[in-house]
């Protein structure tokens, strides 16, 4: 709920230093998603050997921020009367109308088949393809939520009272207060072409019956994610950085040995700090990939017992983040060995 009167007084070794004017209290964690889905499926038997399973699913996701508001009449006073002081009124009007972040209509087909290789019911080849639309959950709406805490900081010589905008104006007029930093009043924008990521899944398998109640299965699964969304600060670009050479002295910590390496790093060009200008956007190049090989032995329930045992190996290739304008992040943080690794179970 914040400090009394929405003001925080800061002292340095007992001497007045600065005051923070805040837009508290705010409701800043109300994010919503409406999801509607339907699907149809059918199975076709063609002769004795081939079985087709076909399906179609439709998902509709509506990500939005519900109407929300704060609770304090005092914060409203600062918002209404203090706009020429701190700019807090942009976010402190204590009311946020419903905002739609994105509506996504996602048709996703599915297909699979089972083929009895010899017509004996003992050896089957299985394959499938499925398209899956990502559920944005309420995380997508949270990316766009600006109804959060905002603070304006003023240098302060100890002048009191400081309980309303008029007092702060008087302190400024007398030279006892001066604006040190205001809140970032930039609203997060939503790319009108925002899309949801898709995952393509392919499977191929072989089932072999060994005994009446025993079967051995081999499967391969390939998953490919296409696209992704994230938030990027458009006030900075790759062109705002210049390269320089840096000698990495390696793991031995000694300069001039064989494990030294010359790296190209990047400095941001000197200049005034730019405020954040966030944009929630989509990138076709984002997306992870995985390949899984698995083997499974199954003993069906008979004689009062059953057994399922198996092992799988998965190779994961995690995509680099495409939502940064810092070339150091793009080059070094996105390409560690940990982005390509094996899991086994």
C-alpha positions as CSV (number, residue, x, y, z in Angstrom):
1,X,0.0,0.0,0.0
2,X,3.0,2.3,0.1
3,X,4.2,5.0,2.5
4,X,1.9,7.4,4.4
5,X,0.7,10.1,2.0
6,X,2.5,8.2,-0.8
7,X,5.8,10.0,0.1
8,X,9.0,8.3,1.2
9,X,11.6,10.5,2.9
10,X,15.3,9.6,2.5
11,X,18.0,10.7,4.9
12,X,21.7,10.4,4.5
13,X,23.4,10.1,7.9
14,X,20.5,11.8,9.5
15,X,20.4,14.7,7.0
16,X,17.5,15.2,4.6
17,X,18.5,14.0,1.1
18,X,15.5,13.3,-1.1
19,X,11.8,12.5,-1.3
20,X,10.1,9.9,-3.5
21,X,6.6,10.7,-4.7
22,X,4.8,7.4,-5.5
23,X,1.5,6.4,-7.2
24,X,0.7,3.8,-4.5
25,X,-1.4,1.8,-4.0
26,X,-1.9,0.2,-7.4
27,X,-3.4,-3.1,-8.6
28,X,-0.7,-4.4,-10.9
29,X,-1.2,-8.1,-11.2
30,X,-4.5,-8.5,-13.0
31,X,-3.9,-10.3,-16.3
32,X,-6.4,-12.4,-18.1
33,X,-7.0,-14.9,-20.9
34,X,-10.2,-16.2,-22.4
35,X,-9.8,-19.5,-24.3
36,X,-12.4,-21.3,-26.4
37,X,-11.7,-24.6,-28.2
38,X,-13.4,-27.3,-30.2
39,X,-12.2,-30.3,-32.1
40,X,-13.5,-33.1,-34.4
41,X,-11.8,-36.4,-35.1
42,X,-12.5,-39.6,-37.0
43,X,-10.9,-43.0,-37.5
44,X,-10.9,-44.8,-40.9
45,X,-10.2,-48.4,-41.3
46,X,-8.9,-49.2,-44.8
47,X,-8.7,-53.0,-45.4
48,X,-7.1,-55.0,-42.7
49,X,-3.8,-53.3,-42.6
50,X,-4.2,-49.5,-42.5
51,X,-5.9,-47.4,-39.9
52,X,-6.1,-43.6,-40.3
53,X,-6.8,-41.2,-37.4
54,X,-7.5,-37.6,-38.5
55,X,-8.5,-34.6,-36.4
56,X,-9.0,-30.9,-36.5
57,X,-8.8,-28.6,-33.6
58,X,-9.6,-24.8,-33.4
59,X,-8.4,-22.7,-30.5
60,X,-9.3,-19.1,-29.9
61,X,-7.2,-17.1,-27.4
62,X,-8.1,-13.6,-26.2
63,X,-5.4,-12.1,-24.0
64,X,-6.5,-8.9,-22.2
65,X,-6.0,-6.7,-19.2
66,X,-9.3,-6.4,-17.2
67,X,-10.5,-3.1,-15.9
68,X,-8.6,-2.3,-12.7
69,X,-8.1,0.6,-10.3
70,X,-6.2,1.7,-7.3
71,X,-7.7,2.3,-3.8
72,X,-6.4,5.6,-2.6
73,X,-8.0,9.0,-2.7
74,X,-4.7,10.6,-1.7
75,X,-3.0,9.1,-4.8
76,X,-5.7,10.6,-6.9
77,X,-4.8,14.0,-5.4
78,X,-1.2,13.7,-6.5
79,X,-2.3,12.4,-9.9
80,X,-4.8,15.2,-10.4
81,X,-2.8,18.1,-9.0
82,X,0.7,17.0,-9.4
83,X,1.0,16.5,-13.1
84,X,3.2,19.6,-13.6
85,X,5.5,18.2,-10.9
86,X,6.2,14.6,-11.5
87,X,4.1,13.3,-14.4
88,X,2.6,10.6,-12.2
89,X,-0.9,11.4,-13.5
90,X,-0.2,9.4,-16.6
91,X,-0.2,6.2,-14.5
92,X,-1.8,7.5,-11.3
93,X,-5.4,8.2,-12.4
94,X,-6.3,5.0,-10.4
95,X,-8.3,3.6,-13.3
96,X,-7.3,1.3,-16.1
97,X,-9.9,0.5,-18.8
98,X,-10.0,-3.0,-20.2
99,X,-7.3,-3.4,-22.9
100,X,-7.1,-6.2,-25.4
101,X,-3.5,-7.4,-26.0
102,X,-4.2,-9.9,-28.7
103,X,-6.9,-12.2,-30.2
104,X,-5.6,-15.3,-31.9
105,X,-7.7,-17.8,-34.0
106,X,-5.6,-20.9,-34.4
107,X,-6.7,-23.9,-36.7
108,X,-4.5,-26.9,-36.0
109,X,-4.8,-30.2,-37.8
110,X,-3.6,-33.6,-36.6
111,X,-3.0,-36.8,-38.6
112,X,-1.7,-40.3,-37.8
113,X,-1.7,-43.8,-39.2
114,X,-1.0,-47.3,-38.0
115,X,0.0,-49.9,-40.6
116,X,0.0,-53.7,-39.9
117,X,3.1,-54.6,-41.9
118,X,2.5,-58.3,-42.4
119,X,-1.2,-58.5,-41.8
120,X,-0.6,-60.7,-38.7
121,X,-1.3,-58.1,-36.0
122,X,2.2,-58.5,-34.6
123,X,4.3,-55.8,-36.4
124,X,2.9,-52.3,-36.7
125,X,4.4,-49.1,-38.2
126,X,3.0,-45.9,-36.7
127,X,3.5,-42.3,-37.8
128,X,1.9,-39.0,-37.0
129,X,1.9,-35.2,-37.6
130,X,0.4,-32.6,-35.3
131,X,0.3,-28.9,-35.3
132,X,0.0,-27.2,-31.9
133,X,-0.7,-23.6,-31.1
134,X,0.9,-22.1,-28.0
135,X,-1.4,-21.2,-25.2
136,X,-0.3,-17.7,-24.2
137,X,-1.6,-18.1,-20.7
138,X,-1.9,-14.8,-18.8
139,X,1.9,-14.2,-19.4
140,X,1.3,-12.4,-22.6
141,X,-1.1,-9.9,-21.0
142,X,1.5,-9.4,-18.2
143,X,4.0,-8.3,-20.9
144,X,1.8,-5.4,-21.7
145,X,0.8,-4.4,-18.2
146,X,1.8,-0.8,-17.3
147,X,-0.4,-0.4,-14.3
148,X,2.6,-0.7,-11.9
149,X,4.5,1.4,-9.4
150,X,5.9,4.7,-10.5
151,X,8.1,7.1,-8.6
152,X,9.3,10.6,-9.0
153,X,12.4,11.5,-7.0
154,X,13.1,15.1,-5.8
155,X,16.2,16.5,-4.1
156,X,15.1,17.7,-0.7
157,X,16.5,20.0,2.1
158,X,14.1,18.9,4.8
159,X,11.3,21.5,4.2
160,X,8.0,20.3,5.7
161,X,5.1,19.7,5.4
162,X,5.1,17.6,2.3
163,X,1.7,16.1,2.3
164,X,0.2,17.4,-0.9
165,X,1.2,18.8,-4.3
166,X,0.9,22.4,-3.1
167,X,3.5,21.8,-0.4
168,X,5.9,20.3,-3.0
169,X,5.3,23.3,-5.3
170,X,6.2,25.6,-2.5
171,X,9.3,23.7,-1.7
172,X,10.4,23.9,-5.4
173,X,9.6,27.6,-5.5
174,X,11.8,28.2,-2.4
175,X,14.7,26.2,-3.8
176,X,14.4,23.4,-1.2
177,X,13.3,20.8,-3.8
178,X,14.3,20.0,-7.3
179,X,13.3,17.1,-9.6
180,X,16.1,14.5,-9.7
181,X,14.3,11.9,-11.9
182,X,10.8,11.3,-13.1
183,X,9.0,8.1,-13.8
184,X,9.2,6.4,-17.1
185,X,5.8,7.3,-18.6
186,X,6.2,5.3,-21.8
187,X,3.4,2.8,-22.3
188,X,4.2,-0.7,-23.6
189,X,3.0,-1.0,-27.2
190,X,1.6,-4.1,-28.8
191,X,2.7,-5.1,-32.3
192,X,-0.6,-5.2,-34.3
193,X,1.0,-8.2,-36.2
194,X,1.6,-10.2,-33.0
195,X,1.3,-13.9,-33.6
196,X,1.4,-17.1,-31.5
197,X,4.2,-19.6,-31.8
198,X,3.4,-23.0,-33.4
199,X,5.0,-26.3,-32.7
200,X,5.2,-29.0,-35.4
201,X,5.5,-32.5,-34.1
202,X,6.4,-35.6,-36.2
203,X,6.6,-39.1,-34.8
204,X,7.6,-42.4,-36.3
205,X,7.5,-45.7,-34.5
206,X,7.6,-49.5,-34.7
207,X,5.7,-51.9,-32.5
208,X,6.7,-55.6,-32.4
209,X,4.8,-58.2,-30.4
210,X,7.3,-60.7,-28.9
211,X,5.0,-63.0,-26.9
212,X,1.2,-63.1,-26.4
213,X,1.3,-60.3,-23.8
214,X,4.7,-58.7,-24.5
215,X,5.6,-56.0,-27.0
216,X,8.7,-54.0,-27.8
217,X,8.4,-50.4,-29.2
218,X,10.8,-48.0,-30.9
219,X,9.8,-44.4,-31.4
220,X,11.3,-41.2,-32.8
221,X,9.8,-37.8,-32.0
222,X,10.8,-34.5,-33.7
223,X,9.4,-31.2,-32.4
224,X,10.0,-27.9,-34.1
225,X,8.9,-24.6,-32.7
226,X,8.2,-21.8,-35.2
227,X,8.3,-18.2,-34.0
228,X,8.1,-16.6,-30.6
229,X,7.1,-13.3,-28.9
230,X,8.8,-11.1,-26.4
231,X,9.4,-7.5,-25.4
232,X,12.1,-5.3,-27.0
233,X,13.3,-1.7,-26.2
234,X,13.0,0.1,-29.5
235,X,14.9,3.1,-28.2
236,X,18.2,1.2,-28.7
237,X,19.4,-0.6,-31.8
238,X,22.4,-2.7,-32.9
239,X,23.8,0.4,-34.6
240,X,24.1,2.1,-31.2
241,X,27.1,-0.1,-30.3
242,X,30.7,-0.1,-31.5
243,X,33.1,-3.1,-31.5
244,X,36.4,-3.3,-29.7
245,X,38.9,-6.1,-29.2
246,X,39.4,-7.8,-25.9
247,X,41.9,-10.5,-24.9
248,X,40.4,-13.3,-22.9
249,X,43.3,-14.9,-21.0
250,X,41.6,-18.2,-20.7
251,X,41.0,-20.7,-17.9
252,X,44.6,-20.7,-16.7
253,X,44.4,-16.9,-15.9
254,X,47.8,-16.3,-17.4
255,X,48.3,-13.8,-20.2
256,X,50.2,-15.0,-23.3
257,X,49.5,-18.7,-23.0
258,X,48.0,-21.0,-25.6
259,X,44.4,-20.7,-24.3
260,X,44.3,-16.9,-24.8
261,X,41.7,-15.7,-27.2
262,X,40.9,-12.4,-28.9
263,X,37.2,-11.6,-28.7
264,X,35.1,-8.8,-30.3
265,X,32.9,-7.2,-27.7
266,X,30.7,-4.1,-28.0
267,X,30.3,-0.8,-26.2
268,X,27.3,1.4,-26.4
269,X,28.0,4.7,-27.9
270,X,28.2,7.5,-25.3
271,X,25.2,9.7,-25.0
272,X,22.3,10.6,-22.8
273,X,20.4,7.6,-21.4
274,X,17.3,7.0,-23.4
275,X,14.0,6.0,-21.6
276,X,12.6,2.5,-22.2
277,X,10.3,2.2,-25.2
278,X,9.0,-1.3,-24.9
279,X,7.2,-3.1,-27.7
280,X,5.7,-6.6,-27.4
281,X,6.4,-8.2,-30.8
282,X,6.8,-11.4,-32.7
283,X,9.9,-13.0,-34.4
284,X,9.7,-15.7,-37.0
285,X,13.3,-16.7,-36.2
286,X,12.6,-17.7,-32.6
287,X,11.9,-21.3,-31.5
288,X,13.5,-24.4,-30.0
289,X,13.9,-27.8,-31.5
290,X,14.1,-31.3,-30.0
291,X,14.7,-34.9,-31.2
292,X,13.9,-37.9,-29.0
293,X,14.7,-41.6,-29.5
294,X,12.9,-44.0,-27.2
295,X,12.6,-47.7,-26.6
296,X,9.9,-49.3,-24.5
297,X,9.0,-52.8,-23.3
298,X,5.3,-53.4,-22.4
299,X,3.8,-56.5,-20.7
300,X,0.1,-56.1,-20.8
301,X,-2.0,-56.9,-17.8
302,X,-2.4,-60.7,-17.4
303,X,-2.0,-63.1,-14.6
304,X,-2.6,-60.2,-12.2
305,X,0.5,-58.1,-13.2
306,X,1.8,-55.7,-15.8
307,X,5.0,-54.0,-16.6
308,X,6.1,-50.9,-18.6
309,X,9.9,-50.2,-18.9
310,X,11.7,-47.9,-21.2
311,X,14.5,-45.3,-21.9
312,X,14.7,-42.2,-24.0
313,X,17.4,-39.9,-25.2
314,X,16.5,-36.3,-26.2
315,X,18.8,-33.8,-28.0
316,X,17.6,-30.2,-27.4
317,X,18.6,-27.2,-29.5
318,X,17.5,-24.0,-27.7
319,X,17.1,-20.9,-29.9
320,X,18.8,-17.7,-29.2
321,X,16.8,-14.9,-27.8
322,X,15.9,-12.4,-30.5
323,X,14.4,-9.8,-28.2
324,X,17.6,-7.8,-27.3
325,X,19.3,-5.0,-29.1
326,X,22.6,-5.6,-27.2
327,X,25.0,-7.5,-29.5
328,X,26.9,-8.8,-26.5
329,X,23.8,-10.6,-25.5
330,X,23.0,-11.8,-29.0
331,X,26.5,-13.2,-29.6
332,X,27.7,-14.5,-26.2
333,X,24.8,-15.1,-23.9
334,X,22.7,-16.9,-26.6
335,X,25.3,-19.4,-27.7
336,X,26.7,-21.2,-24.7
337,X,27.1,-25.0,-24.8
338,X,24.1,-25.2,-22.5
339,X,21.9,-24.2,-25.5
340,X,22.6,-27.6,-27.1
341,X,22.5,-30.6,-24.8
342,X,21.2,-34.2,-24.2
343,X,18.6,-35.4,-21.7
344,X,18.2,-39.1,-21.0
345,X,15.6,-40.8,-18.9
